[in-house]
Amino acid sequence: MTTMTNIYAKQSAVRGYKNASV
């Protein structure tokens, strides 16, 4: 995994987590 992919994956996970929380 490249750094860019890793960052994107983390952002996606955070976004999904926030969506589930709301």
Long-range contacts (C-beta under 8 A, 24 or more apart in sequence): none
